[in-house]
Amino acid sequence: MTGQASQVLALIPCVFAGTTTSTVFFLMGPVGEPGPFSDETATVRWVDYEAARRLIATTTTATGRERDLRALDLAFAIWRGLR
């Protein structure tokens, strides 16, 4: 858990295959100030699109990296359409 309360802005219209599961993602918007995050989370920070791509590129699992880059691209496309 990130400690950030949020609201669903949109469903990212795809089911993403992982190495052992399938995942559905949502575009979320922050609500209020962030609180403490759980011990499952190493760090929390806000970054722009390019920085997010660079961070995701460090993922060691190719399937996870490709899934997360696709989810990011779709999320930003949806977000741009909402603005």
C-alpha positions in Angstrom: 0.0 0.0 0.0 1.3 3.4 -1.0 -0.4 5.4 1.8 -2.1 7.6 -0.9 -5.9 7.7 -0.9 -7.2 7.9 -4.4 -10.2 7.8 -6.6 -10.8 5.8 -9.8 -10.7 8.0 -12.9 -11.0 5.3 -15.6 -10.5 1.7 -16.3 -7.5 0.9 -18.4 -9.3 -1.2 -21.0 -7.1 -4.3 -21.2 -6.3 -7.4 -19.2 -2.5 -7.6 -18.8 -0.9 -11.0 -18.6 1.9 -11.4 -16.1 4.2 -14.3 -15.5 1.7 -16.0 -13.1 -1.4 -13.8 -13.1 -3.5 -11.5 -15.2 -4.1 -7.9 -14.0 -6.6 -5.1 -14.6 -5.4 -1.6 -14.0 -7.2 1.6 -13.2 -6.2 5.2 -13.8 -6.3 6.8 -10.3 -6.3 10.3 -9.0 -4.9 11.3 -5.6 -7.2 12.4 -2.9 -5.7 14.4 0.0 -2.2 14.1 1.3 -0.3 10.8 1.4 0.1 8.9 4.6 2.6 6.3 5.7 3.1 3.4 3.3 3.3 -0.3 4.2 6.4 -2.4 4.6 5.5 -3.9 1.1 6.4 -0.6 -0.4 10.1 0.5 -0.6 9.5 4.1 -1.6 6.8 6.4 -3.0 7.4 9.3 -5.3 5.6 11.2 -8.1 7.3 11.3 -11.4 6.5 12.4 -14.9 5.9 10.1 -17.9 9.5 9.9 -19.1 10.8 9.2 -15.6 8.2 6.5 -15.1 9.3 4.9 -18.4 13.0 5.0 -17.2 12.1 3.4 -13.9 9.9 0.7 -15.4 12.8 -0.1 -17.9 14.8 -1.3 -14.9 12.3 -4.1 -14.2 14.3 -7.3 -14.6 11.4 -9.5 -15.7 10.7 -8.9 -19.5 7.0 -9.8 -19.2 6.5 -7.5 -16.3 8.5 -4.7 -17.9 6.5 -4.9 -21.2 3.2 -5.1 -19.3 4.0 -2.1 -17.1 5.2 0.0 -20.1 2.0 -0.8 -22.0 -0.2 0.0 -19.0 1.7 3.3 -18.5 1.2 4.2 -22.2 -2.5 3.4 -22.1 -3.0 5.3 -18.8 -1.3 8.4 -20.1 -3.4 8.3 -23.3 -6.6 8.1 -21.2 -5.4 10.8 -18.9 -4.6 13.1 -21.8 -8.2 12.5 -23.1 -9.7 13.5 -19.7 -7.9 16.8 -19.6 
